[in-house]
Amino acid sequence: MTSATPATPKDAQARPMRRLMRDPRFLLLFAGQAINMFGDRALLVVLAIWVKELTGSDALAGVVFVLLSVPSLLAPVTGLLVDRFPRRATLIVNDLVAAALVLCLLLVRDAGDLWIVFAVTLGYGISNAIFNAARGGLLHSMVPGELLGDANGLFGSLAQGLRILGPLLGAGIFVTLGLGAVAILDATTFLVSVLVLLMLRRTPDLVRSGEREESHLWRDLTAGVRHILGNRDLRGAVIALGLSLGAAGLINPAMFAAVDQGLNRSSAFIGVISAFQGAGSIAGGLAVGTLIRRFGERRTAAIGFLFSAVGLLLVIPTSEAGMCAAGVLVGVSIPVFMVATTTLVQRSTEKELQGRALTAMDALIDIPFVGSLALGSFLIQFVEYRLVYAFSAVAFTVVAVFVLVPRRREPAAA
């Protein structure tokens, strides 16, 4: 009798991915969201570039990133919405509304129409908040717990990896055909996503079954925040992520100054840097599931923070090669620390609270991010961009150390 051949480490790492790829529901969801996020990546960078072209202002270009993040402050409302309605239906309605909203960009003609760009950007941010929470809750219902890190890693890799094609295609269409053509492309991807979601039947996306317990509005609205802040591990992980994104928020306005003043290139070169960042994100997203299994969510997040710190330092000499290399390292880091924290929240939260917990996490990390974006848009007019990058690199290093320092366990309840 022959003995079974032992699995190699490479086989062990590949097995979770094979399990996901054999699930037709996951493949369908992944395909639809890939198309959806491709349109997002093509448009979002173009919005900031368009504002820069219309006004010549780095500060106003930074406002685009602020408006995209402000809707996270509505997390209690959007989270409760996602937890009260079937998540697939929520995604479908959200995509239809977003498609109509994006088409409003066809009305933009000159700087006098800047308010339309800002209004659409704000609405787009609200749509993204609903989309992230609904998809996260749906994924939690579809994927076994041991595969959540790999599934989140694939989506994280997809979201960031589409920076390779999305910004390049978006910038190319913008230069040749204008903002309206990019808006039509994005609206079309939303409609394709709707068709795919309609095909995704018999999915366990109903949140509540059986009798509904007595509801108290304030308690329901704040349940996600109370859950995260009341859990020692979640509290530390989310605080660390929020502090790191607070440092990252200073970078977005400084990025325009680095390209404009440091490289003497047009704002469209940001699309090239984003493409390199996307290449790094593909690697980070594919590796994060393995990192989580080997090191756990907390240490995996610290690895991501350190990659960001090194990448930001590479920008300070300000060369094209250095900024592209920085894009790769930062790209690797984003899905690593984001997926590690998101997976920890999902695994530590019951299904009835998934939407509110995920939106609460978004709010807790986006509050410092939005504040630093606004601060960065103001400071970049007075502070040299290299100082901003240096400060952010130090901040990421400090956060990594904070995450790695072991914490004393809380005494067990009597």
N, C-alpha and C positions, 0 to 999 in steps of 0.2 A: 504494500500500500504506500502510495507516495504522499508526502506531506504537502500542505498548501504552501505556495510561495509567499513569503512575508511581504507586506506592502512596504515600498520604499517611502522615504519622506516626501519625495516628489509626488508619488501616487496619493499619499494622504492629503496633501495640499490640494490636489486636483479634484478629489472626490466630492467635496462640497459644491464646487462649481458645476460638476457633472449632474449632481442632483437637482440643482436649480435649472440647468439647461434642459432637463428632461420634463420639467413641469410646464405643460402648455399654457396654463393660465399666467404663470410668471412671465413666460416668453412673450405672450400677447401684451401684457401690461408694460413690459420693458420696451417692446417695439413702439407702442403708442406714445409712451413718455419720451422716448428718444426723438421721435419726430417733433413732439411738442417743445422739448427743451432746445432742439436745434433752432427753431424759430426764435426762441427767447434769446439765445446767445447771439444770433444775427442782429437782433434789434437793440438790445440793452446798451452795448458799447456804442452803437450808432447814435443813440439818443444823446449821450454825453458829447460825442464828436460834433453832432449837429448844433447843440447849444454853443459849443466852443466856436464853431464856424459862424454862427449867427451873431454872436456878441463879442468874440475875442476875449472872453473872460474865463480864466481858470476857476474863479470862485463860483460863477454861475454853472459851469460844467460840473463842479462838485455838488451843486444843489440836486442834480439828477440822482446821485447816489443817496443823498439824504431822503428824498421823496420816496425812493424805492424801499427804504428801511423804516420810515415813520409808521406804516400800517402795522408793524409788529406790536405797537403799543395797544392795538385793538385786540390783542391775543385773547383776553377773556371772552370776548364776543365771538370771534371766529372759531375758537376752540370749542365753545359750547355748541355752535352751529354744526361743526363737524361731528360732535359726539351725539347729536340729536337726530341726524338724518343719515340715510344710507350713503356710504362714502363714494360709491361708484356714481350714484345719481348726483351727488354734490360736485364731483369732478366734471361731470358732463355739463351741468348748468354753468359752472364756473368757466369752463372753456368757451361756451357760447357767448357769455357776457364779455369775456376778455377779447374774443375775436371782434365783436362789435366795437369795443372800446378802442382797440388798436387802429381800426379803420378811420377813426376820427383824425389821425395824423395826416390824412389826405387833405385836410383843410389848412394845413400849415403852409404859408407862403413866404413870410419874412419875419424879421425880429418882432414885429408887432403881434405875431401869433404865438409868441413864446409861451404864453399862458396855456395854450392848448397842449403844448409838449409837456409842461409841468403837470397839468390836470390828468393827462393820460398816464404819465409816469406814476402819479400817486395811485390812480386806479389799478395800474399794473401791479404795484406793490401789494395792494389789498388782495388781488387775485392770486399772487404768488403765496401769500400767507395762508389762504384757504387751500390752495393746491398742495403745499408742503404737508400740512396737517392731515388732509384727507388721504393723500397717497401714503403717508407714513402709517396711518391707522389701518388702511386697506392692506398694506404690505404685512403689518403685524398679524392680521387675520389670515393671510394666505401662506405665510412662510413659517416653518418650524423655528422655534427659538434658537436652536444651535446654528441655524443658517442666516439669522438676521444680520450678523456682521458682514457676511459675504454678500447678501442681497443689498444691504445699504452701501457696501463698498462698490458694487457694480453701478448703482445709481449715482453715487458720488463721483465715480470715475467718469460716468457718462456726462453728468452735469458739468464737470470741470473740463473733461476731455473734449467736449464740443467746442471749446475755445479754439481748437485747431482750425476747424472749418467755419464755425458760425461767424466769428468776428471778421475773418478774411473775406468770406462770401458777403457778409453784411456790408463791410466797408467797400468792397468792390462794386456791389449793386448801388450803394449810396453815391459813390463817386460818378458812376456812369448814368444811373437812372434817377437818383434822388431818393429822399426819405420815403416818399409814397410807395415806391416799389418794395422797399424793405418791409413796410407795414403790411402790404398785401401778402407778401411771403409769410409773415408771422401769423396773420389771420388764417391763412390756408392751413398752416400746421395745426392750429387749434381745431379746425374743423375735421382734419384727419384724425386727431386724437379722440374727438367725440365718436367718430365711426368705430374706432378700435374699442373704445370703452363700451359701446353698445354691443359689441361682439363678446364681451367678457361677462358671460352669464354664469349663473349658479355660483356666485362668489359670496363668501360669508362676510358681507359688508354691513349687515344690520347690527347696530351696536347693542341695542337693548332687546332682550327677549324676556317673555314672561311679563309679570306685572311690574309697572313702573313705580318706583318708590316715591314717597312724597318729596316734592321738589321745592327748594328754597333758592330763589334767583341768585342772591348774593353768594350763598355758599357754593352753588354750582359754578358761578362765574370765577370764583377764586380757588376752586378745588385744585387746578393744575399747579398754581403757584405754591399753594400750601403743601402739596405733595412733594414738590422739589425741595423747597426750603426746609421741610420737616424730615428729610432723609439725608443723613450725614454724607453718604457717598455722592448722591446726586447734587447736593448743595455745593460741595467742594469742586466737583467736575464742572458744573455750570458756571460757578464764579470764575474759575480759571479760564474757561472759554470766553466768558464775557470780558474779562480783563485783556485777553489777547486780541479780541476783535476791537476793543477800544483802542488799542495801539494800532491795529491795522486800518482803522477808519481814518487816521491821519494821512495814510499813504495815498488814498485815491486822488485827492486834489494835488498832492506833491508829485504824483506820477506825471501829470500834464506838464508841470514845471520841469521835471527831469528830462522829458522828451524835448520840450520846447527850448529851454535854456541850456541844458547840459549837452544834448545831442544836436541841437539846431535842426531838428526834424519836425515835420508837420504832425498834428495830433493823430493822423491816420496810422502812424507807426505803432501806436498803442495796440492796434489790431495784430501786428506781428508779434509783439511781446506776449499778448494774450494767447496766441497760437502756441508759443513755446511753453507757456504756463499750462495749457491744455495737455501738451505732450507729457509733462510731469505728472499731471493729475490722473492720466490713464494708469501710469505705473503705481501711483499712490492708492488709487481706488482698488486696483486688482490685488494689491499686497495687504490692504488693511485687515481683511478677514483673517489671514494667516497671522498677522501681528497681534490681533486681539486674542486669538487662541493661544499664542505663545506667551505674551506678556500681560494680557488683561487690558481692559479699556483705559485705565488710568495711565499706565506706562506707555501705552500706544499713543495716547494724546500728547504726552511729554515729548515723544520722538518727533511728532509733527510740529510742535512748537519750536524745537531746536532747528529743524530744517528751515522753518520760516526765518529764524534769526540769522542763520548763515546766508540765506538768499537775500535778505534786506541789506546785509553788510556789503554784498557784491555790487549793489547799485551805487554806493558812495563814490567809487572812482569814476563812474559815469562813462562807460564805453558801450558800444552796441553789443559786443560780445558779452560783457559783464551783465548787462541788463537782460539779455536773452537767457544767460545761465541762471540769473536770479529768478527769472520767470519759471524755469524748470523746477528749481528747488522749492519755490513757494507753491507751485502747482502740485508737487508731491505732497506737501504738508497739509494742504487744505482738506482733501478727503480723509487724510489720516486722523487729524484731530477732530474734525466735524463728525465723521462716521463713528469714531470711538465714543464720543459723548452721546450722540443720538442713540446708538445701540444700547448704551448703559441705561438711558432713560426708558427706552422701549421695554427692555428686559425687566426693569424694576417697576413697571406700571401695568395695572390690570387693563383689559381691553376697553372697559367702559370709560376709562379716563385718558385713553391714548391721545385723542385730539387736543384736549385741554393741557395735558402734560407737554406735548410737543410744541404747541403754540406758546405755552408759558416759558419753555426753554428759549424759544425764539425771542420772546419779549425781553427776558432777562439778559440775553446776550446782545440784543439789538439796541437796548437803551444806551449802554456805553458806546456802541458803534455809531448810532445816530448822533449822539453828543459829540463824539470825536470827529465825525464827518463835518459837522457844522463848525467845530473849532478849527479843524484843518483847513476848511474853505476860507476862514478868516485869517488864520496865521500865515498861510502860504504867501500872503501879500507882504509880509514883513520878515518872515523867517526863511533862511536859505534851505532849500529842499534837502540837502545832505544832512543837516541837523535833524530834520524830521525822520529820515530813514535811520539814522544812528539811534535816536531815542526809541523808535519802534523796535529795532533789533534788540536793544537792551531789555525792553519790556517783555518781549517774547522769551528771552533767556530766563528772566526772573520768574515768569509764569511756569516755565518748564521745571525749574527748581522747586517751586511751590507745590506742583503736582507730585513730584517725586518724593518729597519729604513725607515720611510716614506719619499718620495722625494717630493719636491715642484713641482707642475704642471707647465709645460711650458705655457707661455702666448699664448692665442689663436691668430692665424694668422688674420691679418686684412682682 
